Amino acid sequence: MYLSMVFSPDYDNAATVGDLMRILFLFLCVYVNSFALNAFAQDATTKSIRQGERLTEDRILELFSGQKHLGIYNGGNSFVETHYPDTRVYYEEEGDEPDYGVWTMRDQMLCFVYRSDRYSGGCFRVYKVSNCFYFFYENMPYRKDELQTENWNSKGFMEGTDNDCDPGIS
């Protein structure tokens, strides 16, 4: 009924068809531009951490054995973790007592088991971006674009190298 009134040649407000077309055109322009602006904004803010390699077990051994890492959790707490060549790990989180455990590899992931119940441990997919390592917990569903997200569990860098991670780790 409404369409017949709008498009009827004898309807008094037939000029509103042009108005409707302009409104529809304006809506489509805004809708399309919102996608373009969103994609541009995401690319501009995340480009610095997006070119990374997913580490294999060999690369994890090469880059972690005998090294001390300084890091930060996505929630903000900082930590220090030392990976000894004999697979022991020393772990200290901001505001908590240090602990020892072991580090191993499983299915191309870096895994931890600690002596005490204070730390849950677990396995992580590891990416290296410049001198920064990004850790994604194994229970988080894998995504091809996970490095494009802010869903990392923690990130850190090796002591003695430049901190190429985002600010917040010292």
NORCORSUL-V354642 format. One record per pair of residues at least 12 apart in sequence whose C-alpha atoms are under 10 Angstrom apart, sorted by the first residue. I is the first residue (numbers start at 1). J is the second residue. Records with the same first field share a line. If there is no record, write none. Layout:
# NORCORSUL-V354642
I: J  J
This chain:
# NORCORSUL-V354642
3: 17
6: 20
42: 148  149
43: 148
46: 147  148  149  150
47: 148
48: 129  130  148  164  165  166
49: 128  129  130  132  133  134  147  148  149  164  165  166
50: 127  128  129  145  146  147  148  149
51: 127  128  129  130  147  148
52: 126  127  128  129  130  132  133  134  147
53: 126  127  128  129  130  133  147
54: 108  109  125  126  127  128  129  133  134  147
55: 108  109  110  125  126  127  128  133
56: 105  106  107  108  109  110  125  126  127
57: 104  105  106  107  108  109  110  126
58: 105  108
59: 108  126  128
60: 104  105  108  109  110  126  127  128
61: 83  85  87  104  105  110
63: 83  128  158
64: 81  82  83  84  85  87  103  110  158
65: 82  83  84  85  86  87  88  89  103
66: 82  83  84  85  86  87  88  89
67: 81  82  83  84  85  89  157  158  159  160
68: 80  81  82  83  84  89  90  91  157  158  159  160
69: 81  82  83  91  132  133  155  156  157  158  159  160  161
70: 82  92  132  155  156  157  158  159  160  163  169  170
71: 93  132  133  134  154  155  156  157  158  159  163  165  168  169  170
72: 93  94  153  154  155  156  157  165  166  167  168  169  170
73: 93  135  152  153  154  155  156  168  169
74: 135  150  151  152  153  154  155
75: 153  154
76: 94  154  168  169
77: 93  94  95  154  168  169
78: 92  93  94  95  154  155  156  168  169  170
79: 91  92  93  94  95  96  98  154  155  156  169  170
80: 92  93  94  98  156  157  158  159
81: 93  98  99  100  156  158  159
82: 100  103  158  159
83: 101  102  103
84: 102  103
85: 103
86: 102  103
87: 101  102  103  104  105  112
88: 100  101  102  103  104  112  113  114
89: 101  102  103  104  112  113  114
90: 102  103  114
91: 114  119
93: 119
96: 118
97: 118
98: 116  118  119
99: 114  115  116  117  118  119
100: 112  113  114  115  116
101: 113  114  115  116  119  121
102: 114  115  121
103: 121  122  123
104: 123
105: 123  124
106: 123  124  125
107: 123  124  125
108: 123  124  125  126
109: 122  123  124  125  126  135  136  137  138
110: 122  123  124  125  126  135  136  137  138
111: 123  124  125  137  138
112: 124
121: 137
122: 137  138  139
123: 135  136  137  138  139
124: 136  137  138  139  140  152  153  154
125: 137  138  140  142  152  153
126: 152  154  155
127: 146  147  155
128: 155  156  157
129: 147  157  164  165
130: 157  162  163  164  165
131: 156  157  158  161  162  163  164  165
132: 155  156  157  158  161  162  163  164  165  166
133: 154  155  156  157  158  164  165
134: 147  151  152  153  154  155  156  157  165
135: 147  151  152  153  154  155  156
136: 150  151  152  153  154  155
137: 151  152  153  154
138: 153
140: 152  153
155: 169
156: 168  169  170
157: 169  170
